[in-house]
Amino acid sequence: MVMSDGRFAGVDWASEEHAVCVVNERGRILEGRRYRHNEPGIRALCARLLRLRVALVALEQPDGLLIERLLDAGLTVVAVHPNQVKAMRPRYSVAGGKSDSFDSFVLAELARTDSHRFRVLEPDSDQTKALRAMTRARDGLVRTRVGLANQLRDQLATFWPGAAKVFWSVDSQIALAFLRRYPTPLDARRLGEQRLEAFLKRHGYPGRKPARELLTRLRNGAEGRAGELEMQAHREIVLALVSALEPIVGRISELTIEIRHALDQHPDGQTFRSLFIAPDSWLCAATMIAEIGDCRERYPNYRSLAADAGQAPVAVESGKAKHAQFRWACDHRLRAAFCTLADSSRRHNRGQPTSTTAPAPAAPVKPTPHASSAAPGAKSSGASGTTTTPTTPTNTPPCSGLSRPEVDTGGLIAAVGHSRCEAVFLDYSGVTFRDVSGPPATTKGLETPRAFCYLQLVTRRSRPRIRAAAGIKKHAPRLVHVAPCLAHIR
């Protein structure tokens, strides 16, 4: 069924040229062409779509230069996930073929028949775009730094492992300065406590370790048996890696400062900063603003935000079999920001013990008609059973203004451990989880009270199956952490 009258276009974008297909309201192809990815080609593409009076344009990309040019030309654009396009190909071809022109036709058909299922893209403000560019650039530089640092660490391990253990990180500024001055054991053969102390003072070493302890770390490393020529080769390699790392480390520090200033000037900066107790959590807050964007209608409720951030499992149900799978299709940068938010709340929960103690005794909570899962330490008796949840610790002040039962995060957070993990979002019906450490903050229609839904984090390596139904008998043994995430966006 045609959802709206007019003409619809699908654009299969690429780095060199874009395949474009235009169909009418009955699905008949009016035009199929290709346009080069250069200034004349993009101008001709926008002018042609406007001349054909295209009502809606569908692409597989939510942002980028082509999207901005189409929006700037006054065209209405929707973004379609590549998985959705892949699933729609057999609808129009049973042979299993694929081409750029065919994908542009599938996109045009999706815009014609399923436009109500996709969100119309709206351009973000210049401040948000600048913040997005800086955070993504910093993320890329950090990945490059980690790769080069691993190469440098492996290189030192072959002939001088003690040099990699002198300072806390081999890619820190003081460690890079040390390796530039002493790239091999031969260069450091006359290095004593006084010379090392003078070197640290000259480079403004901010650490608290004395020169004697650092020198002990250097000399306690295993001694290599490299010959003269091999040692010279190692020296050149270490100096090359140090020369590559130094500008990257410096630029990361500069970008971090620029991101902090941009976040302070952003209209939503204070709102997202209020989600963090630590005063130096501007990087994660800036990433959340950059990836969420300015359009509040993009996430009508917290469940859609949790899904886009990779915090919601993919439910698979067939007959009596019900389980949840890890969500791979999501915004990976937003997922990393949400996991950082969860870990930050765990580490900075005021008034809560840091040791792994047992949770408070369980208290019954009113029956719920449905629930997707039960909390750690909770028991469930079927899809319409009664759920029992650990209660608020006695030293936690109650939260007022909420009609549903409330559970403070501290009691459960203190009862479990933590390790490197990935997040799986589980819904808790009928219970409000609130961190009482701070007031809510609002701006521009974004409401972010310090109320949380729980995340259960499971190791990514094993990814154990978690039953999605409420009749859970026991939790997977690798559930290692309970942490909060943003609960409400209206």
Secondary structure, DSSP 4 states (H G I P E B T S, - for coil): --SSSSEEEEEE--SSEEEEEEE-TTS-EEEEEEEESSHHHHHHHHHHHHHTTEEEEEES-SSSHHHHHHHHTT--EEE--HHHHHHHHHHH-SS----HHHHHHHHHHHHHH-GGGSPBP-PPPHHHHHHHHHHHHHHHHHHHHHHHHHHHHHHHHHH-GGGGGSSS-TTSHHHHHHHHH--STTTTTT--HHHHHHHHHHTT------HHHHHHHHHHSPPP---HHHHHHHHHHHHHHHHHHHHHHHHHHHHHHHHHHHHHHSTTHHHHHTT-SSTT-HHHHHHHHHHH-S-GGG-SSHHHHHHHTT-S-EEEEETTEEEEE---SS-HHHHHHHHHHHHHHHHT-TT--SS--PPPPEEE----S--S---TT-B--STTS--EEEPPPTTSPPP-S--S-EEEHHHHHTTS---S-EEEE---TT-EEE-TTS--EEETTEEE-SEEEEEEEE-TTT---B--SS--SS--TTEEEEEEEE----
